[in-house]
Amino acid sequence: MSLAVTAVILLGLLVLVRQNHALYHDQERLAETRQQARLALELMSRELKQIGSDPSGRAFSAGAEQLLVADQDEVGFQADRPQDINGDGDFTDSFDSDGNGVFTGNDEDERGDGVLDDVGESIWYRFDPNERTLARVDAQVLDDSSTPVRQIIAENVSAFRLRYFARDGLEMTPPLMPIERDGVARIEINMTIDSAEPRTAGVGPGDRRFWSTSFEADVVRRVGTL
């Protein structure tokens, strides 16, 4: 009798250990999913805030577009960003090579050179519903065939949507025309990411339920709004 009781107790302990292990594994995967989403939104939000940045006042003087594409699953934009041209490790200094007091010609100006041809100055973010990925494309980062490299920044994206708002707070309907894109003052990012593997705790055989987590980021356009 005592052996039977012991066996039942041991079996119960084994089931409990397996359930706890499955729960820990699920929580670990959920944390990884959330971290991936946070990093993707942080990068995207930080870059979107720089749309139209032009410290030198020359990059957009000839009419170059600041917001290139504004759709619900894609956004493309430009900004003249600081470049550490003299290699001192920061973006606070500038070097006036010809000593004339202004930054012209071949002067090294870390505030931006007035030309939209550096890494990080022409960026696209695109959601692919078939691949369930969010990708970042930099026009100046090319592969061996001179094609811009597509960098996947989030996988297992089950839903993604960009919303655009004018200065008066009214929502704009994408895709936006060039004259509408000039008036975008705020961009809202909505994204849902699933776990890479189905959850294991509390589900039956053959049940493939995934952890899902949704995130939202609100980006106020700092410069360039007309």
C-alpha positions as CSV (number, residue, x, y, z in Angstrom):
1,M,0.0,0.0,0.0
2,S,2.8,2.4,0.9
3,L,4.5,1.7,-2.4
4,A,1.4,2.7,-4.3
5,V,1.0,5.9,-2.3
6,T,4.7,6.7,-2.9
7,A,4.3,6.1,-6.7
8,V,1.3,8.4,-6.8
9,I,3.1,11.1,-5.0
10,L,6.2,10.8,-7.2
11,L,4.0,10.9,-10.3
12,G,2.3,14.1,-9.1
13,L,5.7,15.7,-8.4
14,L,6.9,14.7,-11.9
15,V,3.8,16.3,-13.5
16,L,4.3,19.5,-11.4
17,V,8.0,19.7,-12.4
18,R,7.2,19.3,-16.0
19,Q,4.4,22.0,-15.8
20,N,6.7,24.4,-14.1
21,H,9.4,23.8,-16.7
22,A,7.0,24.4,-19.5
23,L,5.7,27.6,-17.9
24,Y,9.3,28.9,-17.4
25,H,10.1,28.1,-21.0
26,D,7.0,29.9,-22.2
27,Q,7.8,33.0,-20.0
28,E,11.3,33.0,-21.4
29,R,10.1,33.0,-25.0
30,L,7.5,35.6,-24.2
31,A,10.2,37.9,-22.7
32,E,12.3,37.4,-25.9
33,T,9.3,38.3,-28.1
34,R,8.6,41.5,-26.1
35,Q,12.3,42.5,-26.2
36,Q,12.4,42.1,-29.9
37,A,9.3,44.3,-30.3
38,R,10.7,47.0,-28.0
39,L,14.0,47.2,-29.8
40,A,12.3,47.4,-33.2
41,L,9.9,50.2,-32.0
42,E,12.7,52.1,-30.3
43,L,14.9,52.1,-33.4
44,M,12.0,53.1,-35.6
45,S,10.7,55.8,-33.3
46,R,14.1,57.3,-32.9
47,E,14.7,57.6,-36.6
48,L,11.2,58.8,-37.4
49,K,11.7,61.7,-35.1
50,Q,14.5,62.9,-37.3
51,I,12.4,63.2,-40.5
52,G,13.4,66.4,-42.3
53,S,16.3,67.2,-40.0
54,D,18.5,69.7,-41.7
55,P,21.0,71.4,-39.4
56,S,22.9,73.1,-42.2
57,G,19.7,74.3,-43.9
58,R,20.9,73.0,-47.3
59,A,19.7,69.4,-47.6
60,F,16.1,70.3,-48.5
61,S,16.6,73.8,-50.0
62,A,16.2,72.4,-53.5
63,G,12.9,70.8,-52.8
64,A,14.0,67.3,-51.8
65,E,11.1,65.3,-50.1
66,Q,11.3,64.7,-46.4
67,L,8.7,62.0,-46.1
68,L,9.0,59.8,-49.2
69,V,6.3,57.2,-48.5
70,A,3.5,57.3,-46.0
71,D,1.3,54.1,-46.2
72,Q,-0.2,51.9,-43.5
73,D,2.5,49.2,-43.9
74,E,5.4,51.3,-45.2
75,V,7.1,54.6,-44.4
76,G,10.1,56.2,-46.1
77,F,11.9,59.4,-45.1
78,Q,15.1,61.4,-45.3
79,A,17.1,63.5,-42.9
80,D,20.6,65.1,-43.0
81,R,22.1,63.4,-40.0
82,P,25.4,64.3,-38.2
83,Q,28.4,62.4,-39.4
84,D,31.6,62.0,-37.4
85,I,33.7,63.0,-40.3
86,N,36.9,63.8,-38.4
87,G,36.7,60.6,-36.4
88,D,36.8,62.1,-32.9
89,G,33.9,59.9,-31.7
90,D,31.3,62.6,-31.3
91,F,28.9,64.8,-33.3
92,T,29.5,68.1,-31.4
93,D,32.5,69.5,-33.1
94,S,32.9,70.8,-36.6
95,F,36.0,71.5,-38.7
96,D,36.3,74.5,-41.0
97,S,39.1,73.3,-43.2
98,D,39.6,76.5,-45.1
99,G,39.2,78.7,-42.1
100,N,36.7,81.1,-43.7
101,G,34.2,80.8,-40.8
102,V,31.5,79.0,-42.7
103,F,31.1,75.3,-43.7
104,T,31.3,75.1,-47.5
105,G,33.0,73.1,-50.1
106,N,35.0,70.2,-48.6
107,D,34.7,71.4,-45.0
108,E,34.0,68.7,-42.5
109,D,30.7,69.7,-40.7
110,E,29.5,67.2,-38.2
111,R,26.2,69.0,-38.0
112,G,25.3,67.6,-41.4
113,D,26.8,68.2,-44.8
114,G,23.7,69.4,-46.6
115,V,23.7,66.4,-48.9
116,L,21.4,63.3,-48.4
117,D,24.0,60.7,-49.4
118,D,25.3,59.3,-46.1
119,V,24.3,56.1,-44.2
120,G,21.1,56.6,-42.2
121,E,19.8,59.5,-44.3
122,S,17.4,57.7,-46.6
123,I,15.5,55.1,-44.7
124,W,12.4,52.8,-45.4
125,Y,10.5,50.6,-43.0
126,R,8.3,47.9,-44.6
127,F,6.0,45.3,-43.2
128,D,5.7,42.1,-45.2
129,P,2.5,40.2,-44.2
130,N,3.5,37.1,-46.1
131,E,6.9,36.8,-44.4
132,R,5.5,38.3,-41.2
133,T,8.5,40.5,-40.9
134,L,9.3,44.2,-40.4
135,A,12.4,45.3,-42.4
136,R,14.6,48.4,-42.4
137,V,16.2,49.5,-45.7
138,D,19.0,52.1,-45.9
139,A,19.5,53.4,-49.4
140,Q,23.2,53.8,-48.8
141,V,23.9,50.3,-47.4
142,L,24.3,48.1,-50.5
143,D,25.1,44.5,-51.2
144,D,27.6,43.2,-53.8
145,S,25.0,43.8,-56.6
146,S,24.6,47.5,-55.5
147,T,21.1,46.7,-54.1
148,P,20.1,48.3,-50.8
149,V,20.3,45.7,-48.0
150,R,17.0,44.6,-46.4
151,Q,17.6,44.3,-42.6
152,I,14.9,42.3,-40.7
153,I,14.4,44.0,-37.4
154,A,11.3,42.0,-36.2
155,E,10.0,38.5,-37.1
156,N,6.7,36.7,-36.4
157,V,4.8,40.0,-36.8
158,S,1.1,39.1,-37.0
159,A,-0.2,42.7,-37.4
160,F,1.4,46.0,-38.2
161,R,-0.2,49.4,-39.0
162,L,1.0,53.0,-39.3
163,R,-1.4,55.9,-38.7
164,Y,-0.7,59.5,-39.6
165,F,-2.1,62.6,-38.0
166,A,-2.0,66.3,-39.1
167,R,-1.1,69.2,-36.9
168,D,-4.8,69.8,-36.1
169,G,-5.0,66.2,-34.7
170,L,-7.1,64.8,-37.6
171,E,-6.1,61.4,-38.9
172,M,-5.0,61.2,-42.5
173,T,-5.9,58.3,-44.8
174,P,-2.9,56.5,-46.4
175,P,-1.4,56.2,-48.8
176,L,-0.6,60.0,-48.6
177,M,0.1,62.2,-51.6
178,P,3.2,64.4,-51.5
179,I,1.3,67.5,-50.4
180,E,-0.3,65.5,-47.6
181,R,3.0,64.0,-46.4
182,D,4.3,67.5,-45.8
183,G,1.6,68.0,-43.2
184,V,2.2,64.9,-41.1
185,A,2.9,66.0,-37.6
186,R,2.5,62.6,-35.7
187,I,2.9,59.0,-36.6
188,E,1.4,56.1,-34.6
189,I,3.0,52.7,-34.8
190,N,0.9,49.6,-33.9
191,M,2.5,46.2,-34.0
192,T,1.7,42.7,-32.7
193,I,4.4,40.0,-32.5
194,D,3.8,36.3,-31.9
195,S,6.3,34.0,-30.1
196,A,8.6,32.0,-32.4
197,E,7.3,28.7,-30.9
198,P,3.8,27.7,-29.6
199,R,3.2,27.8,-25.9
200,T,3.5,24.5,-24.0
201,A,2.1,25.1,-20.6
202,G,-1.6,24.5,-20.1
203,V,-2.4,23.3,-23.6
204,G,-3.3,19.8,-24.9
205,P,-1.6,17.7,-27.5
206,G,-1.7,19.2,-31.0
207,D,-2.8,22.6,-29.6
208,R,-0.5,25.2,-31.2
209,R,-1.3,28.4,-29.3
210,F,1.2,31.2,-29.6
211,W,2.0,34.0,-27.2
212,S,1.1,37.3,-28.7
213,T,2.1,40.8,-27.5
214,S,1.0,44.1,-28.9
215,F,2.9,47.4,-28.8
216,E,2.1,51.0,-29.7
217,A,4.5,53.9,-30.2
218,D,3.5,57.5,-30.7
219,V,6.1,59.6,-32.7
220,V,5.9,63.4,-32.8
221,R,7.7,64.8,-35.8
222,R,10.2,67.2,-34.4
223,V,11.1,69.1,-37.6
224,G,10.0,69.6,-41.1
225,T,6.2,69.9,-40.6
226,L,4.6,72.4,-42.8
